[in-house]
Amino acid sequence: MPDPVISIRGLRKSYGDIEAVRGIDLDVQPGEIFAFLGPNGAGKTTTVEILEGYRKRGGGEVTVLGEDPEKAGRAWRERIGIVLQSGRLDPYLTVRESLDLYAGYYSEPRPVDEVIELVGLEGKAEARASVLSGGQQRRLDVGMALIGDPELLFLDEPTTGFDPSARRHAWDTIAGLRDLGKTVFLTTHYMDEAQRLADRVTIIARGEVVVQGTLENLGDRESRPATVSFRLPDGVAASELPGQVAAVDGGATVSLSTTTPVATLNELTGWAIERGLDLEGLEVTRPTLEDIYLSLTAEASE
Ligand code: ATP
């Protein structure tokens, strides 16, 4: 197995009495899109700033591209691209001028036209940053981070505030980074973003890792209870139903929680057919990744 691009062991950081990061371990492998999720105040920004070499850690071991970020120099920094939440665009420069300017900071920049194409701004190359839409500005931000042809990219909440179509565009651009062989450390609040892009996910809450893994095995999703829901037939009380009723909402939609949905459905539909009843709106749902994220981060906050 190749060396990880990022390796963290026992990372800690406090601000006065606040323990922002309380012993985090993780590895990021070359060429993967790694999503780092957590609610507000979980310690994401603190961790990322330590990885980027902008903040000193309180304890633990950190290696990024083989070096300790606290001690690494300019050559190391050139191997890293950073896309912050608030962009660093000069509103008066065009897309091409902005990229040309940044290219000058690197010893071996990627050709500007290639970067413009990568981020899908071909039609806007001569437009000033100030007239770009929010989504286009964000793509230019990604372009600026790519101009030095970095091996590792940090993307901090790259689609916050985007409309659905701008998000799709941004996701396509980020997915394209994998094809270029880049390693991406993606910080996000959105489970659907992680689901669309990430090879592996780490969720933190209150400075600690709550769960990490691939999307398929995250939080043991397959073994969590499913919900069977339907509208309560006229003239039937919830207490008459077979099975464990989890909830009845105001519109009389009943939910049953079950770890054996096939058996529960069998029992329920048998019961309904016997009585000549229809079960309108009958549905079986598995917890979504969003549900799991919310339940895991809520458990950690208790
Ligand atoms: P968000 O999603 O809101 O950006 P986050 O997961 O990035 O949150 P951090 O910004 O790392 O979380 O903050 C973790 C904790 O550390 C919070 O309680 C925050 O108030 C505290 N904190 C962060 N930066 C500082 C600082 N410079 N001084 C004091 N406390 C800080």
py3Dmol code that shows the C-alpha trace and the ligand (Angstrom):
import py3Dmol

protein = """\
ATOM      1  CA  MET A   1       0.000   0.000   0.000  1.00  0.00           C
ATOM      2  CA  PRO A   2       1.426   3.454  -0.850  1.00  0.00           C
ATOM      3  CA  ASP A   3       2.071   5.920   1.958  1.00  0.00           C
ATOM      4  CA  PRO A   4      -1.000   7.941   2.884  1.00  0.00           C
ATOM      5  CA  VAL A   5      -1.070  11.520   1.625  1.00  0.00           C
ATOM      6  CA  ILE A   6      -2.372  12.638   5.012  1.00  0.00           C
ATOM      7  CA  SER A   7      -1.812  10.799   8.261  1.00  0.00           C
ATOM      8  CA  ILE A   8      -3.121  12.030  11.617  1.00  0.00           C
ATOM      9  CA  ARG A   9      -2.618  10.328  14.967  1.00  0.00           C
ATOM     10  CA  GLY A  10      -3.989  11.553  18.271  1.00  0.00           C
ATOM     11  CA  LEU A  11      -4.448  15.126  17.057  1.00  0.00           C
ATOM     12  CA  ARG A  12      -5.407  17.613  19.764  1.00  0.00           C
ATOM     13  CA  LYS A  13      -6.000  21.335  19.858  1.00  0.00           C
ATOM     14  CA  SER A  14      -7.445  23.571  22.559  1.00  0.00           C
ATOM     15  CA  TYR A  15      -8.280  27.262  22.583  1.00  0.00           C
ATOM     16  CA  GLY A  16      -8.056  28.153  26.250  1.00  0.00           C
ATOM     17  CA  ASP A  17     -10.596  25.906  27.966  1.00  0.00           C
ATOM     18  CA  ILE A  18     -12.240  24.808  24.710  1.00  0.00           C
ATOM     19  CA  GLU A  19     -10.995  21.426  23.488  1.00  0.00           C
ATOM     20  CA  ALA A  20     -11.736  21.905  19.785  1.00  0.00           C
ATOM     21  CA  VAL A  21      -9.993  18.679  18.660  1.00  0.00           C
ATOM     22  CA  ARG A  22      -9.789  15.772  21.094  1.00  0.00           C
ATOM     23  CA  GLY A  23      -7.671  12.975  19.674  1.00  0.00           C
ATOM     24  CA  ILE A  24      -8.418  12.493  15.991  1.00  0.00           C
ATOM     25  CA  ASP A  25      -6.880   9.648  13.934  1.00  0.00           C
ATOM     26  CA  LEU A  26      -7.273   9.392  10.172  1.00  0.00           C
ATOM     27  CA  ASP A  27      -5.467   8.538   6.938  1.00  0.00           C
ATOM     28  CA  VAL A  28      -6.122   9.831   3.442  1.00  0.00           C
ATOM     29  CA  GLN A  29      -4.870   7.671   0.580  1.00  0.00           C
ATOM     30  CA  PRO A  30      -3.414   8.959  -2.705  1.00  0.00           C
ATOM     31  CA  GLY A  31      -6.009   9.720  -5.384  1.00  0.00           C
ATOM     32  CA  GLU A  32      -9.073   9.528  -3.190  1.00  0.00           C
ATOM     33  CA  ILE A  33     -11.777  12.074  -2.492  1.00  0.00           C
ATOM     34  CA  PHE A  34     -12.028  12.120   1.257  1.00  0.00           C
ATOM     35  CA  ALA A  35     -15.015  13.839   2.869  1.00  0.00           C
ATOM     36  CA  PHE A  36     -14.708  15.363   6.320  1.00  0.00           C
ATOM     37  CA  LEU A  37     -18.117  16.078   7.806  1.00  0.00           C
ATOM     38  CA  GLY A  38     -19.445  17.440  11.031  1.00  0.00           C
ATOM     39  CA  PRO A  39     -21.886  19.925  12.504  1.00  0.00           C
ATOM     40  CA  ASN A  40     -20.968  23.530  13.353  1.00  0.00           C
ATOM     41  CA  GLY A  41     -18.170  23.739  15.879  1.00  0.00           C
ATOM     42  CA  ALA A  42     -17.151  20.083  15.442  1.00  0.00           C
ATOM     43  CA  GLY A  43     -13.493  20.998  14.883  1.00  0.00           C
ATOM     44  CA  LYS A  44     -13.276  20.700  11.103  1.00  0.00           C
ATOM     45  CA  THR A  45     -11.726  24.087  10.354  1.00  0.00           C
ATOM     46  CA  THR A  46      -9.241  23.699  13.196  1.00  0.00           C
ATOM     47  CA  THR A  47      -8.154  20.293  11.852  1.00  0.00           C
ATOM     48  CA  VAL A  48      -7.904  21.508   8.263  1.00  0.00           C
ATOM     49  CA  GLU A  49      -5.895  24.582   9.241  1.00  0.00           C
ATOM     50  CA  ILE A  50      -3.442  22.328  11.094  1.00  0.00           C
ATOM     51  CA  LEU A  51      -3.135  20.136   7.979  1.00  0.00           C
ATOM     52  CA  GLU A  52      -2.556  23.202   5.815  1.00  0.00           C
ATOM     53  CA  GLY A  53       0.178  24.427   8.135  1.00  0.00           C
ATOM     54  CA  TYR A  54      -1.725  27.545   9.209  1.00  0.00           C
ATOM     55  CA  ARG A  55      -2.314  26.524  12.800  1.00  0.00           C
ATOM     56  CA  LYS A  56      -0.105  24.831  15.425  1.00  0.00           C
ATOM     57  CA  ARG A  57      -1.430  21.647  16.953  1.00  0.00           C
ATOM     58  CA  GLY A  58      -1.618  21.056  20.686  1.00  0.00           C
ATOM     59  CA  GLY A  59      -0.588  17.396  20.477  1.00  0.00           C
ATOM     60  CA  GLY A  60      -0.391  14.346  18.243  1.00  0.00           C
ATOM     61  CA  GLU A  61       1.334  13.499  14.970  1.00  0.00           C
ATOM     62  CA  VAL A  62       0.489  14.949  11.557  1.00  0.00           C
ATOM     63  CA  THR A  63       2.081  14.160   8.210  1.00  0.00           C
ATOM     64  CA  VAL A  64       0.935  15.751   4.954  1.00  0.00           C
ATOM     65  CA  LEU A  65       2.719  14.714   1.756  1.00  0.00           C
ATOM     66  CA  GLY A  66       5.424  13.187   3.902  1.00  0.00           C
ATOM     67  CA  GLU A  67       6.133  16.313   5.957  1.00  0.00           C
ATOM     68  CA  ASP A  68       5.077  17.914   9.196  1.00  0.00           C
ATOM     69  CA  PRO A  69       2.982  20.940   8.118  1.00  0.00           C
ATOM     70  CA  GLU A  70       4.394  23.009  10.990  1.00  0.00           C
ATOM     71  CA  LYS A  71       7.895  22.660   9.573  1.00  0.00           C
ATOM     72  CA  ALA A  72       7.310  22.315   5.840  1.00  0.00           C
ATOM     73  CA  GLY A  73       8.531  24.979   3.450  1.00  0.00           C
ATOM     74  CA  ARG A  74       7.667  26.530   0.128  1.00  0.00           C
ATOM     75  CA  ALA A  75       8.292  23.447  -2.029  1.00  0.00           C
ATOM     76  CA  TRP A  76       5.758  21.543   0.097  1.00  0.00           C
ATOM     77  CA  ARG A  77       3.237  24.384  -0.136  1.00  0.00           C
ATOM     78  CA  GLU A  78       3.462  24.302  -3.941  1.00  0.00           C
ATOM     79  CA  ARG A  79       2.234  20.716  -3.854  1.00  0.00           C
ATOM     80  CA  ILE A  80      -0.978  21.796  -2.114  1.00  0.00           C
ATOM     81  CA  GLY A  81      -4.001  23.701  -3.427  1.00  0.00           C
ATOM     82  CA  ILE A  82      -6.479  25.364  -1.108  1.00  0.00           C
ATOM     83  CA  VAL A  83     -10.005  26.543  -1.890  1.00  0.00           C
ATOM     84  CA  LEU A  84     -11.321  28.549   1.033  1.00  0.00           C
ATOM     85  CA  GLN A  85     -14.929  29.374   1.765  1.00  0.00           C
ATOM     86  CA  SER A  86     -14.469  33.047   1.079  1.00  0.00           C
ATOM     87  CA  GLY A  87     -12.706  33.414  -2.229  1.00  0.00           C
ATOM     88  CA  ARG A  88      -9.627  35.512  -2.869  1.00  0.00           C
ATOM     89  CA  LEU A  89     -10.695  36.887  -6.234  1.00  0.00           C
ATOM     90  CA  ASP A  90      -9.768  40.336  -7.463  1.00  0.00           C
ATOM     91  CA  PRO A  91     -13.069  41.660  -8.860  1.00  0.00           C
ATOM     92  CA  TYR A  92     -11.334  43.764 -11.549  1.00  0.00           C
ATOM     93  CA  LEU A  93      -9.294  40.957 -13.092  1.00  0.00           C
ATOM     94  CA  THR A  94     -10.713  38.675 -15.765  1.00  0.00           C
ATOM     95  CA  VAL A  95     -10.739  34.922 -15.342  1.00  0.00           C
ATOM     96  CA  ARG A  96      -7.668  34.605 -17.543  1.00  0.00           C
ATOM     97  CA  GLU A  97      -5.814  37.482 -15.817  1.00  0.00           C
ATOM     98  CA  SER A  98      -6.511  36.023 -12.359  1.00  0.00           C
ATOM     99  CA  LEU A  99      -5.150  32.644 -13.383  1.00  0.00           C
ATOM    100  CA  ASP A 100      -2.134  34.215 -15.148  1.00  0.00           C
ATOM    101  CA  LEU A 101      -1.308  36.131 -11.992  1.00  0.00           C
ATOM    102  CA  TYR A 102      -1.452  33.009  -9.809  1.00  0.00           C
ATOM    103  CA  ALA A 103       0.502  30.959 -12.341  1.00  0.00           C
ATOM    104  CA  GLY A 104       3.391  33.373 -11.720  1.00  0.00           C
ATOM    105  CA  TYR A 105       3.687  32.155  -8.118  1.00  0.00           C
ATOM    106  CA  TYR A 106       4.533  28.586  -9.136  1.00  0.00           C
ATOM    107  CA  SER A 107       7.622  27.070 -10.648  1.00  0.00           C
ATOM    108  CA  GLU A 108       5.664  24.674 -12.875  1.00  0.00           C
ATOM    109  CA  PRO A 109       2.117  25.944 -13.319  1.00  0.00           C
ATOM    110  CA  ARG A 110      -0.520  24.153 -15.342  1.00  0.00           C
ATOM    111  CA  PRO A 111      -1.335  25.951 -18.632  1.00  0.00           C
ATOM    112  CA  VAL A 112      -3.998  28.613 -18.024  1.00  0.00           C
ATOM    113  CA  ASP A 113      -6.224  27.489 -20.905  1.00  0.00           C
ATOM    114  CA  GLU A 114      -6.189  23.951 -19.607  1.00  0.00           C
ATOM    115  CA  VAL A 115      -7.307  25.115 -16.161  1.00  0.00           C
ATOM    116  CA  ILE A 116     -10.071  27.282 -17.663  1.00  0.00           C
ATOM    117  CA  GLU A 117     -11.365  24.212 -19.464  1.00  0.00           C
ATOM    118  CA  LEU A 118     -11.057  22.006 -16.383  1.00  0.00           C
ATOM    119  CA  VAL A 119     -13.313  24.284 -14.367  1.00  0.00           C
ATOM    120  CA  GLY A 120     -15.704  24.862 -17.281  1.00  0.00           C
ATOM    121  CA  LEU A 121     -15.174  28.613 -17.684  1.00  0.00           C
ATOM    122  CA  GLU A 122     -14.273  28.642 -21.398  1.00  0.00           C
ATOM    123  CA  GLY A 123     -17.105  31.057 -22.206  1.00  0.00           C
ATOM    124  CA  LYS A 124     -16.090  33.422 -19.390  1.00  0.00           C
ATOM    125  CA  ALA A 125     -12.316  33.633 -19.862  1.00  0.00           C
ATOM    126  CA  GLU A 126     -12.416  37.357 -20.642  1.00  0.00           C
ATOM    127  CA  ALA A 127     -15.089  38.239 -18.050  1.00  0.00           C
ATOM    128  CA  ARG A 128     -14.123  40.094 -14.877  1.00  0.00           C
ATOM    129  CA  ALA A 129     -14.562  38.169 -11.626  1.00  0.00           C
ATOM    130  CA  SER A 130     -17.119  40.779 -10.468  1.00  0.00           C
ATOM    131  CA  VAL A 131     -19.606  39.814 -13.196  1.00  0.00           C
ATOM    132  CA  LEU A 132     -19.386  36.061 -12.613  1.00  0.00           C
ATOM    133  CA  SER A 133     -22.217  34.294 -10.803  1.00  0.00           C
ATOM    134  CA  GLY A 134     -21.491  32.884  -7.337  1.00  0.00           C
ATOM    135  CA  GLY A 135     -21.073  29.407  -8.785  1.00  0.00           C
ATOM    136  CA  GLN A 136     -18.724  30.644 -11.512  1.00  0.00           C
ATOM    137  CA  GLN A 137     -16.645  32.541  -8.937  1.00  0.00           C
ATOM    138  CA  ARG A 138     -16.307  29.357  -6.940  1.00  0.00           C
ATOM    139  CA  ARG A 139     -15.146  27.529 -10.047  1.00  0.00           C
ATOM    140  CA  LEU A 140     -12.555  30.230 -10.596  1.00  0.00           C
ATOM    141  CA  ASP A 141     -11.471  29.681  -6.970  1.00  0.00           C
ATOM    142  CA  VAL A 142     -10.982  26.004  -7.775  1.00  0.00           C
ATOM    143  CA  GLY A 143      -9.061  27.030 -10.908  1.00  0.00           C
ATOM    144  CA  MET A 144      -6.731  29.205  -8.801  1.00  0.00           C
ATOM    145  CA  ALA A 145      -6.076  26.256  -6.516  1.00  0.00           C
ATOM    146  CA  LEU A 146      -5.354  24.048  -9.535  1.00  0.00           C
ATOM    147  CA  ILE A 147      -3.017  26.397 -11.369  1.00  0.00           C
ATOM    148  CA  GLY A 148       0.035  25.202  -9.431  1.00  0.00           C
ATOM    149  CA  ASP A 149      -0.865  21.619 -10.410  1.00  0.00           C
ATOM    150  CA  PRO A 150      -1.009  20.488  -6.765  1.00  0.00           C
ATOM    151  CA  GLU A 151      -1.109  16.841  -5.722  1.00  0.00           C
ATOM    152  CA  LEU A 152      -3.456  17.537  -2.827  1.00  0.00           C
ATOM    153  CA  LEU A 153      -6.440  19.886  -2.756  1.00  0.00           C
ATOM    154  CA  PHE A 154      -8.320  21.141   0.265  1.00  0.00           C
ATOM    155  CA  LEU A 155     -11.873  22.190  -0.589  1.00  0.00           C
ATOM    156  CA  ASP A 156     -13.710  23.948   2.208  1.00  0.00           C
ATOM    157  CA  GLU A 157     -17.496  23.680   1.810  1.00  0.00           C
ATOM    158  CA  PRO A 158     -17.236  24.147  -1.932  1.00  0.00           C
ATOM    159  CA  THR A 159     -20.967  24.391  -2.655  1.00  0.00           C
ATOM    160  CA  THR A 160     -22.418  26.248   0.330  1.00  0.00           C
ATOM    161  CA  GLY A 161     -25.027  28.696  -0.928  1.00  0.00           C
ATOM    162  CA  PHE A 162     -25.214  27.224  -4.421  1.00  0.00           C
ATOM    163  CA  ASP A 163     -28.450  26.594  -6.304  1.00  0.00           C
ATOM    164  CA  PRO A 164     -29.029  22.951  -7.302  1.00  0.00           C
ATOM    165  CA  SER A 165     -27.710  23.336 -10.826  1.00  0.00           C
ATOM    166  CA  ALA A 166     -24.556  25.178  -9.711  1.00  0.00           C
ATOM    167  CA  ARG A 167     -23.963  22.379  -7.187  1.00  0.00           C
ATOM    168  CA  ARG A 168     -24.177  19.787  -9.949  1.00  0.00           C
ATOM    169  CA  HIS A 169     -21.604  21.733 -11.990  1.00  0.00           C
ATOM    170  CA  ALA A 170     -19.279  22.046  -9.007  1.00  0.00           C
ATOM    171  CA  TRP A 171     -19.639  18.349  -8.272  1.00  0.00           C
ATOM    172  CA  ASP A 172     -18.711  17.494 -11.847  1.00  0.00           C
ATOM    173  CA  THR A 173     -15.600  19.652 -11.535  1.00  0.00           C
ATOM    174  CA  ILE A 174     -14.619  18.020  -8.232  1.00  0.00           C
ATOM    175  CA  ALA A 175     -15.270  14.508  -9.558  1.00  0.00           C
ATOM    176  CA  GLY A 176     -13.020  15.448 -12.502  1.00  0.00           C
ATOM    177  CA  LEU A 177     -10.154  16.052 -10.045  1.00  0.00           C
ATOM    178  CA  ARG A 178     -10.152  12.367  -9.230  1.00  0.00           C
ATOM    179  CA  ASP A 179      -9.634  11.592 -12.916  1.00  0.00           C
ATOM    180  CA  LEU A 180      -6.578  13.862 -12.806  1.00  0.00           C
ATOM    181  CA  GLY A 181      -5.172  11.718  -9.991  1.00  0.00           C
ATOM    182  CA  LYS A 182      -5.480  14.460  -7.370  1.00  0.00           C
ATOM    183  CA  THR A 183      -6.148  13.707  -3.724  1.00  0.00           C
ATOM    184  CA  VAL A 184      -9.033  15.807  -2.421  1.00  0.00           C
ATOM    185  CA  PHE A 185      -9.791  16.607   1.208  1.00  0.00           C
ATOM    186  CA  LEU A 186     -13.350  17.886   1.101  1.00  0.00           C
ATOM    187  CA  THR A 187     -14.920  19.598   4.100  1.00  0.00           C
ATOM    188  CA  THR A 188     -18.671  19.754   3.915  1.00  0.00           C
ATOM    189  CA  HIS A 189     -21.898  19.965   5.898  1.00  0.00           C
ATOM    190  CA  TYR A 190     -23.806  18.054   3.274  1.00  0.00           C
ATOM    191  CA  MET A 191     -24.187  14.306   3.351  1.00  0.00           C
ATOM    192  CA  ASP A 192     -25.511  14.275  -0.230  1.00  0.00           C
ATOM    193  CA  GLU A 193     -22.312  15.993  -1.358  1.00  0.00           C
ATOM    194  CA  ALA A 194     -20.208  13.344   0.350  1.00  0.00           C
ATOM    195  CA  GLN A 195     -22.471  10.673  -1.112  1.00  0.00           C
ATOM    196  CA  ARG A 196     -22.030  12.000  -4.624  1.00  0.00           C
ATOM    197  CA  LEU A 197     -18.277  12.549  -4.471  1.00  0.00           C
ATOM    198  CA  ALA A 198     -16.444  10.768  -1.718  1.00  0.00           C
ATOM    199  CA  ASP A 199     -14.619   7.464  -1.685  1.00  0.00           C
ATOM    200  CA  ARG A 200     -14.467   7.573   2.100  1.00  0.00           C
ATOM    201  CA  VAL A 201     -16.067   9.679   4.786  1.00  0.00           C
ATOM    202  CA  THR A 202     -15.084  10.693   8.299  1.00  0.00           C
ATOM    203  CA  ILE A 203     -17.698  12.310  10.515  1.00  0.00           C
ATOM    204  CA  ILE A 204     -16.566  14.269  13.548  1.00  0.00           C
ATOM    205  CA  ALA A 205     -18.542  15.854  16.363  1.00  0.00           C
ATOM    206  CA  ARG A 206     -17.274  17.738  19.397  1.00  0.00           C
ATOM    207  CA  GLY A 207     -13.679  17.246  18.356  1.00  0.00           C
ATOM    208  CA  GLU A 208     -13.838  13.466  18.017  1.00  0.00           C
ATOM    209  CA  VAL A 209     -14.303  11.008  15.188  1.00  0.00           C
ATOM    210  CA  VAL A 210     -17.819   9.598  15.376  1.00  0.00           C
ATOM    211  CA  VAL A 211     -17.549   7.232  12.446  1.00  0.00           C
ATOM    212  CA  GLN A 212     -15.395   6.646   9.408  1.00  0.00           C
ATOM    213  CA  GLY A 213     -15.604   4.363   6.432  1.00  0.00           C
ATOM    214  CA  THR A 214     -16.941   3.982   2.938  1.00  0.00           C
ATOM    215  CA  LEU A 215     -20.454   5.180   2.174  1.00  0.00           C
ATOM    216  CA  GLU A 216     -21.727   1.609   1.924  1.00  0.00           C
ATOM    217  CA  ASN A 217     -20.702   0.607   5.428  1.00  0.00           C
ATOM    218  CA  LEU A 218     -21.160   3.965   7.149  1.00  0.00           C
ATOM    219  CA  GLY A 219     -22.954   3.682  10.469  1.00  0.00           C
ATOM    220  CA  ASP A 220     -23.967   0.097   9.744  1.00  0.00           C
ATOM    221  CA  ARG A 221     -26.752   1.361   7.523  1.00  0.00           C
ATOM    222  CA  GLU A 222     -27.998  -2.020   6.334  1.00  0.00           C
ATOM    223  CA  SER A 223     -28.753  -3.241   9.840  1.00  0.00           C
ATOM    224  CA  ARG A 224     -30.613  -0.118  10.979  1.00  0.00           C
ATOM    225  CA  PRO A 225     -34.419  -0.399  11.212  1.00  0.00           C
ATOM    226  CA  ALA A 226     -36.553   0.376   8.181  1.00  0.00           C
ATOM    227  CA  THR A 227     -39.792   2.332   8.395  1.00  0.00           C
ATOM    228  CA  VAL A 228     -43.054   1.048   6.923  1.00  0.00           C
ATOM    229  CA  SER A 229     -45.574   3.857   6.555  1.00  0.00           C
ATOM    230  CA  PHE A 230     -49.119   4.209   5.176  1.00  0.00           C
ATOM    231  CA  ARG A 231     -52.291   6.168   5.858  1.00  0.00           C
ATOM    232  CA  LEU A 232     -54.521   4.743   8.558  1.00  0.00           C
ATOM    233  CA  PRO A 233     -57.676   3.327   6.881  1.00  0.00           C
ATOM    234  CA  ASP A 234     -60.968   5.069   7.804  1.00  0.00           C
ATOM    235  CA  GLY A 235     -62.554   3.638  10.923  1.00  0.00           C
ATOM    236  CA  VAL A 236     -59.374   1.874  12.097  1.00  0.00           C
ATOM    237  CA  ALA A 237     -57.493   2.899  15.257  1.00  0.00           C
ATOM    238  CA  ALA A 238     -53.691   2.655  15.371  1.00  0.00           C
ATOM    239  CA  SER A 239     -54.023   0.305  18.345  1.00  0.00           C
ATOM    240  CA  GLU A 240     -55.756  -2.283  16.115  1.00  0.00           C
ATOM    241  CA  LEU A 241     -52.752  -2.596  13.792  1.00  0.00           C
ATOM    242  CA  PRO A 242     -50.433  -5.579  13.951  1.00  0.00           C
ATOM    243  CA  GLY A 243     -46.775  -4.758  14.728  1.00  0.00           C
ATOM    244  CA  GLN A 244     -45.069  -2.007  16.707  1.00  0.00           C
ATOM    245  CA  VAL A 245     -46.447   1.420  15.796  1.00  0.00           C
ATOM    246  CA  ALA A 246     -43.621   3.971  16.009  1.00  0.00           C
ATOM    247  CA  ALA A 247     -45.612   7.135  15.264  1.00  0.00           C
ATOM    248  CA  VAL A 248     -48.903   8.483  13.940  1.00  0.00           C
ATOM    249  CA  ASP A 249     -48.754  11.979  12.507  1.00  0.00           C
ATOM    250  CA  GLY A 250     -51.603  14.513  12.380  1.00  0.00           C
ATOM    251  CA  GLY A 251     -52.552  13.460   8.855  1.00  0.00           C
ATOM    252  CA  ALA A 252     -52.945   9.909  10.260  1.00  0.00           C
ATOM    253  CA  THR A 253     -49.906   8.525   8.482  1.00  0.00           C
ATOM    254  CA  VAL A 254     -48.736   5.590  10.559  1.00  0.00           C
ATOM    255  CA  SER A 255     -45.094   4.523  10.811  1.00  0.00           C
ATOM    256  CA  LEU A 256     -43.893   1.124  11.934  1.00  0.00           C
ATOM    257  CA  SER A 257     -40.233   0.662  12.733  1.00  0.00           C
ATOM    258  CA  THR A 258     -38.841  -2.762  11.848  1.00  0.00           C
ATOM    259  CA  THR A 259     -35.603  -4.639  11.395  1.00  0.00           C
ATOM    260  CA  THR A 260     -37.509  -7.336   9.447  1.00  0.00           C
ATOM    261  CA  PRO A 261     -39.433  -5.342   6.828  1.00  0.00           C
ATOM    262  CA  VAL A 262     -40.411  -8.387   4.741  1.00  0.00           C
ATOM    263  CA  ALA A 263     -42.090 -10.122   7.697  1.00  0.00           C
ATOM    264  CA  THR A 264     -43.708  -6.887   8.858  1.00  0.00           C
ATOM    265  CA  LEU A 265     -45.121  -6.221   5.380  1.00  0.00           C
ATOM    266  CA  ASN A 266     -46.387  -9.767   5.159  1.00  0.00           C
ATOM    267  CA  GLU A 267     -48.175  -9.463   8.482  1.00  0.00           C
ATOM    268  CA  LEU A 268     -49.548  -6.030   7.700  1.00  0.00           C
ATOM    269  CA  THR A 269     -50.808  -6.726   4.190  1.00  0.00           C
ATOM    270  CA  GLY A 270     -52.287 -10.056   5.325  1.00  0.00           C
ATOM    271  CA  TRP A 271     -54.115  -8.203   8.064  1.00  0.00           C
ATOM    272  CA  ALA A 272     -55.412  -5.568   5.595  1.00  0.00           C
ATOM    273  CA  ILE A 273     -56.535  -8.079   2.946  1.00  0.00           C
ATOM    274  CA  GLU A 274     -58.407 -10.114   5.552  1.00  0.00           C
ATOM    275  CA  ARG A 275     -60.388  -7.007   6.419  1.00  0.00           C
ATOM    276  CA  GLY A 276     -60.776  -5.791   2.828  1.00  0.00           C
ATOM    277  CA  LEU A 277     -58.809  -2.619   3.643  1.00  0.00           C
ATOM    278  CA  ASP A 278     -56.509  -0.640   1.396  1.00  0.00           C
ATOM    279  CA  LEU A 279     -53.253   0.770   2.791  1.00  0.00           C
ATOM    280  CA  GLU A 280     -52.936   4.044   0.929  1.00  0.00           C
ATOM    281  CA  GLY A 281     -49.472   5.520   0.536  1.00  0.00           C
ATOM    282  CA  LEU A 282     -47.772   2.275   1.624  1.00  0.00           C
ATOM    283  CA  GLU A 283     -44.007   2.757   1.619  1.00  0.00           C
ATOM    284  CA  VAL A 284     -40.885   1.095   3.008  1.00  0.00           C
ATOM    285  CA  THR A 285     -37.939   3.409   3.609  1.00  0.00           C
ATOM    286  CA  ARG A 286     -34.425   2.715   4.782  1.00  0.00           C
ATOM    287  CA  PRO A 287     -32.616   5.405   6.750  1.00  0.00           C
ATOM    288  CA  THR A 288     -30.805   7.725   4.358  1.00  0.00           C
ATOM    289  CA  LEU A 289     -27.189   8.656   4.926  1.00  0.00           C
ATOM    290  CA  GLU A 290     -28.497  12.039   6.051  1.00  0.00           C
ATOM    291  CA  ASP A 291     -30.592  10.278   8.733  1.00  0.00           C
ATOM    292  CA  ILE A 292     -27.538   8.334   9.876  1.00  0.00           C
ATOM    293  CA  TYR A 293     -25.387  11.452   9.931  1.00  0.00           C
ATOM    294  CA  LEU A 294     -27.982  13.252  12.061  1.00  0.00           C
ATOM    295  CA  SER A 295     -28.410  10.349  14.457  1.00  0.00           C
ATOM    296  CA  LEU A 296     -24.645   9.823  14.861  1.00  0.00           C
ATOM    297  CA  THR A 297     -23.895  13.485  15.429  1.00  0.00           C
ATOM    298  CA  ALA A 298     -26.881  13.830  17.789  1.00  0.00           C
ATOM    299  CA  GLU A 299     -25.672  10.815  19.826  1.00  0.00           C
ATOM    300  CA  ALA A 300     -22.267  12.465  20.085  1.00  0.00           C
ATOM    301  CA  SER A 301     -23.765  15.731  21.378  1.00  0.00           C
ATOM    302  CA  GLU A 302     -25.734  14.101  24.171  1.00  0.00           C
TER     303      GLU A 302
END
"""
ligand_1 = """\
31
ATP
P -18.153 25.195 11.355
O -18.825 24.083 10.632
O -19.128 26.041 12.118
O -17.180 25.970 10.526
P -15.969 23.654 12.562
O -16.300 22.210 12.608
O -15.099 24.132 11.474
O -17.319 24.509 12.595
P -14.051 24.869 14.362
O -14.110 26.199 13.658
O -12.813 24.078 14.201
O -15.323 23.985 13.995
O -14.322 25.147 15.915
C -14.248 24.138 16.921
C -14.416 24.783 18.289
O -13.317 25.624 18.576
C -15.644 25.657 18.411
O -16.159 25.511 19.709
C -15.099 27.051 18.192
O -15.896 27.995 18.892
C -13.715 26.956 18.800
N -12.751 27.842 18.108
C -12.403 27.799 16.804
N -11.448 28.732 16.508
C -11.191 29.380 17.669
C -10.306 30.446 18.049
N -9.480 31.013 17.169
N -10.329 30.841 19.338
C -11.148 30.256 20.252
N -11.998 29.242 19.971
C -12.033 28.813 18.702
"""
view = py3Dmol.view(width=600, height=400)
view.addModel(protein, "pdb")
view.setStyle({"model": 0}, {"cartoon": {"style": "trace"}})
view.addModel(ligand_1, "xyz")
view.setStyle({"model": 1}, {"stick": {}})
view.zoomTo()
view.show()
